[in-house]
């Protein structure tokens, strides 16, 4: 597995655990924690991937200049 893909995967697993823990701590509901814990990290993982790509392209452009 390419390093960026592995990095994204491990980030999403960590984010899922954190999101579920925070929602459960606030609501004391496993149903809410699971629902929000599944949706929010998926959206954040996509945003993170796009963010990483922008920074990678920016680095390539800076190195070429």
ChimeraX commands (.cxc) that place a marker at each C-alpha (Angstrom):
marker #1 position 0.00,0.00,0.00 radius 0.5
marker #1 position 1.44,3.43,-0.88 radius 0.5
marker #1 position 2.50,5.53,2.10 radius 0.5
marker #1 position -0.07,8.33,1.50 radius 0.5
marker #1 position -2.90,5.77,1.34 radius 0.5
marker #1 position -1.71,4.07,4.53 radius 0.5
marker #1 position -1.38,7.43,6.25 radius 0.5
marker #1 position -4.95,8.34,5.25 radius 0.5
marker #1 position -6.28,4.97,6.42 radius 0.5
marker #1 position -4.65,5.17,9.85 radius 0.5
marker #1 position -5.79,8.79,10.20 radius 0.5
marker #1 position -9.39,7.80,9.46 radius 0.5
marker #1 position -9.32,4.98,12.02 radius 0.5
marker #1 position -7.93,7.33,14.66 radius 0.5
marker #1 position -10.47,10.00,13.75 radius 0.5
marker #1 position -13.33,7.49,13.97 radius 0.5
marker #1 position -12.29,6.50,17.50 radius 0.5
marker #1 position -11.92,10.11,18.65 radius 0.5
marker #1 position -15.24,11.19,17.11 radius 0.5
marker #1 position -17.15,8.31,18.70 radius 0.5
marker #1 position -15.55,8.93,22.09 radius 0.5
marker #1 position -16.39,12.65,22.04 radius 0.5
marker #1 position -20.00,12.11,20.92 radius 0.5
marker #1 position -20.53,9.38,23.51 radius 0.5
marker #1 position -19.04,11.59,26.25 radius 0.5
marker #1 position -21.44,14.39,25.29 radius 0.5
marker #1 position -24.60,12.33,24.71 radius 0.5
marker #1 position -24.09,9.06,26.60 radius 0.5
marker #1 position -25.73,7.43,23.59 radius 0.5
marker #1 position -23.92,4.69,21.66 radius 0.5
marker #1 position -26.43,5.05,18.82 radius 0.5
marker #1 position -25.62,8.77,18.37 radius 0.5
marker #1 position -21.90,8.09,18.83 radius 0.5
marker #1 position -21.93,5.42,16.14 radius 0.5
marker #1 position -24.04,7.46,13.70 radius 0.5
marker #1 position -22.01,10.64,14.01 radius 0.5
marker #1 position -18.78,8.71,14.49 radius 0.5
marker #1 position -19.25,7.05,11.10 radius 0.5
marker #1 position -20.30,10.09,9.09 radius 0.5
marker #1 position -18.00,12.82,10.39 radius 0.5
marker #1 position -14.66,10.96,9.99 radius 0.5
marker #1 position -15.59,9.90,6.46 radius 0.5
marker #1 position -16.15,13.52,5.48 radius 0.5
marker #1 position -12.96,14.60,7.28 radius 0.5
marker #1 position -10.94,11.85,5.59 radius 0.5
marker #1 position -11.98,13.11,2.16 radius 0.5
marker #1 position -11.15,16.68,3.19 radius 0.5
marker #1 position -7.77,15.55,4.57 radius 0.5
marker #1 position -6.93,13.69,1.36 radius 0.5
marker #1 position -7.72,16.76,-0.74 radius 0.5
marker #1 position -5.70,18.93,1.65 radius 0.5
marker #1 position -2.68,16.62,1.37 radius 0.5
marker #1 position -2.88,16.65,-2.44 radius 0.5
marker #1 position -2.97,20.45,-2.55 radius 0.5
marker #1 position 0.09,20.65,-0.29 radius 0.5
marker #1 position 1.92,18.00,-2.31 radius 0.5
marker #1 position 1.28,19.88,-5.57 radius 0.5
marker #1 position 2.32,23.13,-3.95 radius 0.5
marker #1 position 5.61,21.52,-2.89 radius 0.5
marker #1 position 6.25,20.25,-6.42 radius 0.5
marker #1 position 5.62,23.72,-7.87 radius 0.5
marker #1 position 7.89,25.36,-5.27 radius 0.5
marker #1 position 10.69,22.90,-6.03 radius 0.5
marker #1 position 10.39,23.57,-9.77 radius 0.5
marker #1 position 10.63,27.37,-9.34 radius 0.5
marker link #1:1,2 radius 0.2
marker link #1:2,3 radius 0.2
marker link #1:3,4 radius 0.2
marker link #1:4,5 radius 0.2
marker link #1:5,6 radius 0.2
marker link #1:6,7 radius 0.2
marker link #1:7,8 radius 0.2
marker link #1:8,9 radius 0.2
marker link #1:9,10 radius 0.2
marker link #1:10,11 radius 0.2
marker link #1:11,12 radius 0.2
marker link #1:12,13 radius 0.2
marker link #1:13,14 radius 0.2
marker link #1:14,15 radius 0.2
marker link #1:15,16 radius 0.2
marker link #1:16,17 radius 0.2
marker link #1:17,18 radius 0.2
marker link #1:18,19 radius 0.2
marker link #1:19,20 radius 0.2
marker link #1:20,21 radius 0.2
marker link #1:21,22 radius 0.2
marker link #1:22,23 radius 0.2
marker link #1:23,24 radius 0.2
marker link #1:24,25 radius 0.2
marker link #1:25,26 radius 0.2
marker link #1:26,27 radius 0.2
marker link #1:27,28 radius 0.2
marker link #1:28,29 radius 0.2
marker link #1:29,30 radius 0.2
marker link #1:30,31 radius 0.2
marker link #1:31,32 radius 0.2
marker link #1:32,33 radius 0.2
marker link #1:33,34 radius 0.2
marker link #1:34,35 radius 0.2
marker link #1:35,36 radius 0.2
marker link #1:36,37 radius 0.2
marker link #1:37,38 radius 0.2
marker link #1:38,39 radius 0.2
marker link #1:39,40 radius 0.2
marker link #1:40,41 radius 0.2
marker link #1:41,42 radius 0.2
marker link #1:42,43 radius 0.2
marker link #1:43,44 radius 0.2
marker link #1:44,45 radius 0.2
marker link #1:45,46 radius 0.2
marker link #1:46,47 radius 0.2
marker link #1:47,48 radius 0.2
marker link #1:48,49 radius 0.2
marker link #1:49,50 radius 0.2
marker link #1:50,51 radius 0.2
marker link #1:51,52 radius 0.2
marker link #1:52,53 radius 0.2
marker link #1:53,54 radius 0.2
marker link #1:54,55 radius 0.2
marker link #1:55,56 radius 0.2
marker link #1:56,57 radius 0.2
marker link #1:57,58 radius 0.2
marker link #1:58,59 radius 0.2
marker link #1:59,60 radius 0.2
marker link #1:60,61 radius 0.2
marker link #1:61,62 radius 0.2
marker link #1:62,63 radius 0.2
marker link #1:63,64 radius 0.2
marker link #1:64,65 radius 0.2
view
